[in-house]
Amino acid sequence: MHNHKPFIHTFKVGGKDYIYDVNRNVILKGQNELIKMLMKDQAESENVEDKDIFELMVKMKNDGFFSSNRIKEILHPADELIEYYLNSKIQKITLQLTQNCNLNCSYCAYSGGYYNRTHTKSRMDFEIAKRSIDFLLGHSEDNKEINIGFYGGEPLLEKGLIRKCINYAKENCFGKKLSFTITTNGTLLNENIVQLFVENDVYLVISLDGPKEVQDKNRKFACTSKSTFEIVMRNVSFIKEKYPNYYKNICFNAVLDQENEFCCIDNFFRDFDLVKEAMVLASEINPNSKKEHVKNDQTFINNYKYEIFKLFLSRLGRLDQSYVSKLVKTYFISLEKTFAQLKLTEKLPEKAHHGGPCIPGSQRLFIDTLGNFYPCERVSETSEIMKIGNIFDGFNYDNIREILNIGKLSESKCKNCWAFRFCGLCVAMADSVNGLSRYEKVSKCNRTIKFAEDRLKDICMLKNLKYEFNKFIGGRNERKTIDISL
């Protein structure tokens, strides 16, 4: 059905036609007549009146463009190297110090609103933590830098364990740069723990959704009606006043609930004294395995898109970046990464895998309170397939390979998808709690494809306005688009 058609995707930006050639992995600036001709059968193309367009098409095909070649087998390129990566190149472990928390946030994966997790009293003992740290040190021989992350529940419920882990890791790590990260709700910070973080340069991520009315709506204490906002701000104020240099290490993570007003949240992070100078990461409420549908609000979405527009203006030098919302600045990172992927190739290989899956456990091995291994902290802890080993027995390579090659669930669809390289679907998107599900994975495809097309459109629009991406990706000067206009 697809074999005789060129493997391309066409789109318009600013009234101009573009072709993404999947095999060559480049965006071609073209003409509507050429696109129509490419979609015709060979016999119909030879009878066209515009011979110049026909000759251009023939020349481009002779040069390897507009091929109908497809991938023959879905197989991740790292499949044969899994053992090496997991034996020698683990970059980070994230320790789940406890499954308990002093908050009961409405959108938290552990707070009863999801099918796959819940808060428990389970906590990690020091022996499990030591074994985990030893495992990282013994499986990172080829890394110059490694990181240990502390996670929960709320990890600051285990302050003593954090101190022991930091001391043990520093005493036993040789020849590598060792760093630490912690994600916390910020309510349990005190002078002793902050001093420990300062002395060890711990990168601190504090969950904060916005001003008081926004923060307190979803981020509530489990056993009291006190305002979480007021306590977090008091603790942040203490850090800024006593440790102003360390304050620069703080990053705030905001979960965007579209039932709130975007402008209210944006103004807070832009103007509020305690947060206006800090880095802010923004994420949506996780819809995977949620019991209730996550609501979308068109006004919220429109305001978000308007800030993206302002972000583009700032990158083009037409608006001071101080006017751009912190909540959207990470979008440009995704554009830069997509642009960096546009490297001219001869054709698609016979064996490949769509973008999305990382090597499970290599980049951020998540270790729960009992010592079980998971690919990262975002996957379900109740799905057996997600358990990729444990601290006592090592890795389960059968599960790891199945997770790595998640594209096999939808192999035929993936082979014929133009957005193959730009796909962001990993195993977390295919988990039905009871196991991996083709339905769950494919249900995310339309949104993923649209996001890929939007990024390509934004890249073309910015290039038309003379924006130079290459100065943001290491100074490389590879030509990413080819002008085939007559």
C-alpha positions as CSV (number, residue, x, y, z in Angstrom):
1,M,0.0,0.0,0.0
2,H,2.8,2.5,1.0
3,N,5.7,1.0,-1.0
4,H,5.4,3.1,-4.2
5,K,4.7,6.4,-2.5
6,P,7.6,8.6,-1.3
7,F,8.0,8.6,2.5
8,I,7.4,12.2,3.1
9,H,5.3,14.6,5.2
10,T,4.1,17.9,3.9
11,F,3.0,21.0,5.7
12,K,2.5,24.8,5.3
13,V,4.0,27.6,7.3
14,G,3.4,31.3,6.6
15,G,1.8,30.4,3.2
16,K,4.9,28.4,2.1
17,D,5.0,24.7,1.4
18,Y,7.5,22.3,3.0
19,I,8.4,18.7,2.7
20,Y,10.0,16.6,5.4
21,D,11.8,13.8,3.7
22,V,11.8,10.9,6.2
23,N,14.6,8.9,4.7
24,R,17.0,11.9,4.1
25,N,15.9,13.5,7.4
26,V,15.7,17.0,6.1
27,I,13.1,19.7,5.5
28,L,12.8,20.8,1.9
29,K,11.4,24.1,1.0
30,G,9.4,23.5,-2.1
31,Q,6.3,24.3,-4.2
32,N,2.8,23.1,-4.2
33,E,3.1,21.7,-7.7
34,L,6.0,19.5,-6.7
35,I,4.1,18.1,-3.8
36,K,1.1,17.3,-5.9
37,M,3.4,15.5,-8.4
38,L,5.1,13.5,-5.8
39,M,1.7,12.2,-4.7
40,K,0.8,11.0,-8.2
41,D,1.6,7.7,-9.7
42,Q,4.7,7.6,-11.9
43,A,2.7,7.4,-15.2
44,E,0.6,10.4,-14.2
45,S,3.7,12.4,-13.3
46,E,5.3,11.9,-16.7
47,N,2.3,13.5,-18.4
48,V,2.5,16.8,-16.5
49,E,2.7,20.1,-18.3
50,D,5.3,21.7,-16.1
51,K,8.4,19.9,-17.3
52,D,10.7,22.0,-15.1
53,I,9.0,20.7,-12.0
54,F,9.1,17.1,-13.4
55,E,12.8,17.4,-14.1
56,L,13.5,18.8,-10.7
57,M,11.7,15.8,-9.1
58,V,13.6,13.3,-11.2
59,K,16.9,15.0,-10.3
60,M,16.0,14.9,-6.6
61,K,15.0,11.3,-6.8
62,N,18.3,10.4,-8.5
63,D,20.1,12.2,-5.6
64,G,18.3,9.9,-3.2
65,F,15.4,12.1,-2.2
66,F,11.7,11.1,-2.1
67,S,12.5,7.4,-1.5
68,S,9.7,5.1,-0.5
69,N,12.1,3.0,1.7
70,R,10.7,1.9,5.1
71,I,12.3,0.4,8.2
72,K,12.1,-3.4,8.0
73,E,12.3,-4.2,11.7
74,I,11.7,-2.3,15.0
75,L,14.8,-2.8,17.1
76,H,16.5,-0.3,19.3
77,P,20.1,0.4,18.3
78,A,21.2,0.0,21.9
79,D,19.7,-3.5,22.1
80,E,23.1,-5.2,21.7
81,L,24.8,-2.8,24.1
82,I,22.5,-3.0,27.0
83,E,24.8,-5.1,29.2
84,Y,27.7,-2.7,28.6
85,Y,25.7,0.4,29.4
86,L,24.2,-1.1,32.6
87,N,27.5,-2.6,33.7
88,S,29.7,0.5,33.1
89,K,27.7,3.6,32.3
90,I,24.9,4.2,34.9
91,Q,24.8,7.9,35.3
92,K,22.4,8.4,38.2
93,I,20.4,6.6,40.8
94,T,17.3,8.0,42.4
95,L,16.6,6.6,45.9
96,Q,13.0,6.4,47.1
97,L,13.8,7.0,50.7
98,T,10.1,6.7,51.8
99,Q,6.7,6.1,50.3
100,N,5.2,8.3,53.0
101,C,4.5,12.0,52.8
102,N,3.3,14.8,55.1
103,L,1.2,16.2,52.2
104,N,-1.8,14.8,50.3
105,C,-1.6,16.7,47.0
106,S,-4.7,16.1,44.8
107,Y,-2.8,15.4,41.6
108,C,0.1,13.4,43.2
109,A,0.5,9.8,41.8
110,Y,0.7,8.5,45.4
111,S,-2.4,10.3,46.8
112,G,-5.2,8.0,45.7
113,G,-6.1,9.6,42.4
114,Y,-4.2,7.1,40.3
115,Y,-4.5,3.3,39.8
116,N,-0.8,2.5,40.0
117,R,0.5,4.1,43.3
118,T,-0.4,5.0,46.8
119,H,1.3,6.3,49.9
120,T,2.5,3.7,52.4
121,K,4.7,3.6,55.5
122,S,7.5,1.8,53.7
123,R,10.9,3.4,54.1
124,M,14.4,2.5,52.9
125,D,16.8,1.3,55.5
126,F,20.5,2.2,55.4
127,E,21.7,-1.2,54.2
128,I,19.5,-0.9,51.1
129,A,20.8,2.6,50.6
130,K,24.4,1.5,50.9
131,R,23.9,-1.4,48.5
132,S,22.4,1.0,46.1
133,I,25.2,3.5,46.3
134,D,27.8,0.6,45.9
135,F,25.8,-0.5,42.9
136,L,26.1,2.9,41.3
137,L,29.8,3.1,42.0
138,G,30.4,-0.4,40.7
139,H,28.4,0.2,37.5
140,S,29.7,3.6,36.4
141,E,33.3,2.8,35.5
142,D,33.1,4.7,32.2
143,N,31.4,7.8,33.6
144,K,33.4,10.8,34.9
145,E,30.3,12.2,36.6
146,I,27.6,10.5,38.6
147,N,24.6,11.7,40.6
148,I,22.5,10.5,43.5
149,G,19.0,11.7,43.8
150,F,16.7,11.6,46.9
151,Y,13.0,11.1,46.3
152,G,9.8,10.1,48.0
153,G,7.0,10.3,49.1
154,E,8.7,13.2,50.9
155,P,12.4,12.5,51.3
156,L,12.9,15.0,54.1
157,L,10.9,12.7,56.3
158,E,14.2,10.8,56.3
159,K,16.7,13.5,57.1
160,G,19.0,11.2,59.0
161,L,19.2,8.7,56.1
162,I,20.0,11.5,53.7
163,R,22.9,12.6,55.8
164,K,24.2,9.0,56.0
165,C,23.9,8.5,52.3
166,I,25.8,11.7,51.5
167,N,28.6,10.8,53.9
168,Y,28.8,7.2,52.7
169,A,28.9,8.1,49.0
170,K,31.6,10.8,49.5
171,E,33.7,8.4,51.5
172,N,33.6,5.7,48.9
173,C,33.6,7.6,45.6
174,F,37.0,8.0,44.0
175,G,38.0,9.4,40.6
176,K,34.6,10.8,39.8
177,K,32.7,14.0,40.2
178,L,29.8,13.1,42.6
179,S,26.7,15.3,42.9
180,F,23.4,15.2,44.7
181,T,19.9,16.2,43.9
182,I,16.7,16.2,46.0
183,T,13.1,16.8,45.1
184,T,11.0,18.0,48.1
185,N,7.7,19.8,48.9
186,G,9.8,22.3,50.9
187,T,7.7,22.2,54.1
188,L,10.2,20.3,56.2
189,L,13.4,22.3,55.3
190,N,15.2,23.5,58.4
191,E,18.6,25.0,59.3
192,N,20.3,21.7,59.9
193,I,19.3,20.1,56.7
194,V,19.9,23.2,54.6
195,Q,23.4,23.5,56.1
196,L,24.0,19.9,55.0
197,F,22.8,20.8,51.5
198,V,25.0,23.9,51.4
199,E,28.1,22.0,52.5
200,N,27.6,19.3,49.9
201,D,26.3,21.5,47.1
202,V,23.0,19.6,46.8
203,Y,20.8,20.7,43.9
204,L,17.5,21.5,45.5
205,V,14.2,21.2,43.6
206,I,11.1,22.5,45.5
207,S,7.6,21.8,44.3
208,L,5.7,25.1,44.2
209,D,2.7,25.7,41.9
210,G,2.2,29.4,42.3
211,P,0.7,32.0,44.6
212,K,-1.1,31.1,47.9
213,E,-4.5,30.4,46.3
214,V,-3.0,28.2,43.6
215,Q,-0.5,26.3,45.8
216,D,-3.0,25.7,48.6
217,K,-5.7,24.4,46.3
218,N,-3.9,21.2,45.4
219,R,-0.9,21.0,47.7
220,K,-2.4,20.3,51.1
221,F,-1.1,18.9,54.4
222,A,-2.3,15.4,55.1
223,C,-3.3,16.1,58.8
224,T,-3.8,19.8,59.1
225,S,-5.4,22.8,57.4
226,K,-2.3,25.0,57.5
227,S,-1.2,26.7,54.4
228,T,1.7,24.9,52.6
229,F,2.4,28.1,50.7
230,E,3.2,30.1,53.8
231,I,5.5,27.4,55.2
232,V,7.4,26.9,51.9
233,M,7.9,30.6,51.5
234,R,9.1,31.0,55.1
235,N,11.7,28.3,54.4
236,V,12.8,29.7,51.1
237,S,13.1,33.2,52.7
238,F,15.4,31.7,55.3
239,I,17.7,30.1,52.7
240,K,17.8,33.3,50.6
241,E,18.7,35.5,53.7
242,K,21.3,33.1,55.3
243,Y,22.7,31.4,52.2
244,P,22.3,33.8,49.3
245,N,24.9,32.0,47.2
246,Y,23.3,28.6,47.7
247,Y,19.9,30.1,47.0
248,K,21.0,30.1,43.3
249,N,21.0,26.3,43.5
250,I,17.2,26.2,44.0
251,C,14.9,25.3,41.2
252,F,11.1,25.4,41.6
253,N,8.9,22.8,39.9
254,A,5.4,24.0,39.1
255,V,2.6,21.5,38.2
256,L,0.2,23.4,35.9
257,D,-3.5,22.8,36.7
258,Q,-5.6,24.3,33.9
259,E,-8.4,25.0,36.3
260,N,-6.2,27.8,37.6
261,E,-5.5,31.1,35.7
262,F,-2.3,31.0,33.7
263,C,-1.7,34.7,34.1
264,C,-2.0,34.4,37.9
265,I,0.7,31.7,38.0
266,D,2.9,33.5,35.5
267,N,2.8,36.8,37.3
268,F,3.7,35.1,40.6
269,F,6.9,33.5,39.2
270,R,7.7,36.7,37.3
271,D,7.2,39.3,40.1
272,F,7.2,37.6,43.5
273,D,10.4,38.6,45.3
274,L,11.4,35.1,46.6
275,V,11.0,33.3,43.3
276,K,11.5,35.9,40.5
277,E,15.2,35.2,40.2
278,A,15.0,31.4,40.4
279,M,14.8,28.8,37.7
280,V,11.3,27.4,37.2
281,L,10.4,24.1,35.5
282,A,6.7,23.6,34.5
283,S,4.9,20.4,33.9
284,E,1.4,19.3,33.3
285,I,-0.7,17.0,35.6
286,N,0.3,13.5,34.6
287,P,-2.7,11.9,32.8
288,N,-1.4,8.3,32.7
289,S,-3.3,5.9,35.0
290,K,-5.3,8.7,36.5
291,K,-8.7,7.8,37.8
292,E,-10.3,11.0,36.6
293,H,-9.9,12.8,33.3
294,V,-7.5,15.7,33.4
295,K,-9.4,18.8,32.3
296,N,-8.2,21.1,29.6
297,D,-9.2,24.8,29.5
298,Q,-9.0,26.7,26.2
299,T,-8.3,30.0,27.9
300,F,-5.4,28.6,29.8
301,I,-4.1,27.0,26.5
302,N,-4.4,30.2,24.6
303,N,-2.5,32.2,27.2
304,Y,0.2,29.5,27.2
305,K,0.5,29.8,23.4
306,Y,0.7,33.6,23.6
307,E,3.7,33.2,25.9
308,I,5.3,30.9,23.3
309,F,4.8,33.6,20.7
310,K,6.5,36.1,23.0
311,L,9.3,33.6,23.5
312,F,9.9,33.5,19.8
313,L,9.9,37.3,19.6
314,S,12.6,37.4,22.3
315,R,14.8,34.9,20.5
316,L,14.5,37.0,17.4
317,G,15.6,40.0,19.3
318,R,12.3,41.8,19.1
319,L,11.3,41.5,22.7
320,D,13.3,41.6,25.9
321,Q,13.3,38.2,27.5
322,S,12.3,39.6,30.8
323,Y,8.8,39.9,29.4
324,V,8.7,36.1,28.6
325,S,7.0,33.7,31.0
326,K,9.4,31.3,32.8
327,L,6.7,28.7,32.4
328,V,7.4,28.3,28.6
329,K,11.1,28.8,28.3
330,T,11.8,25.1,28.3
331,Y,9.8,24.8,25.0
332,F,12.8,26.3,23.1
333,I,15.0,23.5,24.4
334,S,12.7,21.0,22.6
335,L,13.0,23.0,19.4
336,E,16.8,23.1,19.7
337,K,16.9,19.3,20.2
338,T,14.6,18.7,17.3
339,F,16.7,20.9,15.1
340,A,19.8,19.1,16.2
341,Q,18.1,15.8,15.0
342,L,17.8,17.1,11.4
343,K,21.0,15.6,10.1
344,L,21.2,14.5,6.5
345,T,21.2,10.7,6.1
346,E,21.2,8.4,3.1
347,K,18.1,6.5,4.1
348,L,16.4,4.9,7.0
349,P,18.2,1.8,8.3
350,E,16.7,-1.7,8.0
351,K,16.5,-1.9,11.8
352,A,15.7,1.1,14.0
353,H,13.5,2.3,16.8
354,H,11.4,5.4,17.2
355,G,12.6,8.1,19.5
356,G,11.4,8.1,23.1
357,P,12.9,5.1,25.0
358,C,16.1,5.7,26.9
359,I,18.2,2.7,28.0
360,P,16.2,1.6,31.0
361,G,18.2,2.3,34.2
362,S,21.2,3.8,32.5
363,Q,20.2,7.5,32.8
364,R,18.2,7.6,36.0
365,L,17.9,4.2,37.7
366,F,15.0,4.4,40.3
367,I,15.4,2.2,43.4
368,D,12.4,1.9,45.6
369,T,12.3,1.4,49.4
370,L,12.8,-2.3,49.1
371,G,15.6,-2.2,46.6
372,N,13.7,-2.9,43.4
373,F,14.9,-1.4,40.2
374,Y,12.8,0.7,37.8
375,P,13.8,2.5,34.6
376,C,13.0,5.9,36.2
377,E,10.7,7.5,38.8
378,R,7.9,8.1,36.3
379,V,6.9,4.5,35.7
380,S,4.4,2.5,37.6
381,E,5.7,0.6,40.6
382,T,2.8,-1.9,40.5
383,S,3.5,-3.3,36.9
384,E,5.7,-6.3,37.0
385,I,7.2,-5.5,33.6
386,M,8.6,-2.2,35.0
387,K,10.6,-4.1,37.6
388,I,14.0,-4.4,35.9
389,G,15.8,-6.1,38.7
390,N,16.8,-5.5,42.3
391,I,19.7,-4.6,44.5
392,F,20.3,-8.2,45.5
393,D,20.1,-10.1,42.1
394,G,21.0,-7.3,39.6
395,F,19.2,-6.6,36.4
396,N,16.4,-8.5,34.6
397,Y,17.5,-8.2,31.0
398,D,14.4,-9.7,29.6
399,N,12.2,-7.0,31.0
400,I,14.8,-4.4,30.1
401,R,14.8,-5.4,26.4
402,E,11.1,-5.5,26.2
403,I,10.9,-2.0,27.7
404,L,13.7,-0.7,25.4
405,N,11.9,-2.1,22.3
406,I,8.5,-0.7,23.2
407,G,7.9,0.1,19.5
408,K,7.3,-3.5,18.8
409,L,3.9,-3.1,20.4
410,S,2.8,-1.0,17.4
411,E,5.5,-2.2,14.9
412,S,3.5,-1.8,11.7
413,K,2.2,1.7,12.6
414,C,5.6,2.9,13.7
415,K,7.3,1.7,10.5
416,N,5.0,3.9,8.5
417,C,4.9,7.0,10.7
418,W,6.7,10.0,9.3
419,A,7.4,11.3,12.9
420,F,9.4,8.2,13.7
421,R,12.5,10.1,14.7
422,F,10.7,12.7,16.8
423,C,8.5,10.4,18.8
424,G,8.7,10.9,22.5
425,L,6.7,7.8,23.6
426,C,8.4,5.6,26.1
427,V,7.2,2.6,28.2
428,A,5.5,4.9,30.7
429,M,3.0,5.8,28.0
430,A,2.2,2.2,27.2
431,D,1.5,0.9,30.7
432,S,-2.0,-0.3,31.5
433,V,-1.1,-1.2,35.1
434,N,-1.7,-4.8,34.2
435,G,1.1,-4.8,31.6
436,L,2.2,-3.2,28.4
437,S,-0.7,-2.3,26.1
438,R,-0.7,-1.5,22.4
439,Y,-4.0,0.4,22.9
440,E,-2.5,2.7,25.6
441,K,0.6,3.4,23.4
442,V,-1.3,4.1,20.2
443,S,-3.8,6.3,22.0
444,K,-1.0,8.8,22.5
445,C,0.1,8.8,18.9
446,N,-2.0,11.6,17.5
447,R,-0.9,14.1,20.1
448,T,2.8,13.0,19.7
449,I,2.6,13.4,15.9
450,K,1.0,16.9,16.2
451,F,3.7,18.0,18.7
452,A,6.4,16.8,16.2
453,E,4.7,18.7,13.3
454,D,4.3,21.8,15.5
455,R,8.1,21.8,16.3
456,L,9.0,21.5,12.6
457,K,6.6,24.3,11.7
458,D,8.1,26.5,14.4
459,I,11.7,25.7,13.2
460,C,10.8,26.7,9.6
461,M,9.0,29.8,10.7
462,L,12.0,30.9,12.8
463,K,14.5,30.0,10.0
464,N,12.4,32.2,7.6
465,L,12.9,35.0,10.0
466,K,16.7,34.5,9.9
467,Y,17.0,32.9,13.3
468,E,20.2,30.8,13.5
469,F,19.7,27.7,15.6
470,N,23.2,26.5,15.2
471,K,24.7,28.9,17.7
472,F,22.6,27.2,20.4
473,I,23.7,23.6,19.6
474,G,27.4,23.7,20.0
475,G,28.3,26.0,17.0
476,R,27.7,23.3,14.4
477,N,27.0,24.6,10.9
478,E,25.3,21.6,9.3
479,R,22.8,22.7,6.7
480,K,19.4,21.7,8.0
481,T,17.1,22.8,5.2
482,I,17.4,22.7,1.4
483,D,15.8,25.3,-0.8
484,I,14.4,23.6,-3.9
485,S,12.2,26.5,-5.0
486,L,12.5,27.4,-8.7
